[in-house]
Amino acid sequence: MNGAAARMKGIRWERAVANYYGTSTTRSLRPGVHDDGGDIAMPNSMLVECKDHGRWQVATWFDQIERKCGDEERPVLVLKRRQQPVAYGLVVMRVGDLWLPEL
């Protein structure tokens, strides 16, 4: 897959995830504009990076989104699973950022 096709595949995945959560992507729609933020900024201080690749580089991608986060933001990586709906994508986050209600 060439660069433009791969980019469009990634953009479709970002939009699908954003739509699933009822929000929008942070991607600039202007050609040639590079953004250094995550793909989706969630209202609960999560900065989300979405990846749709055949070969996963989870540690590298997570390091990238972690560096993009501000002091109060939590990095989240959302991975596309082949031939699965958005709800079956995988989420990678730090254990310390996972909030669980008291039992």
Order of alpha helices (4+ residues) and beta strands (2+ residues): alpha-beta-beta-alpha-beta-beta
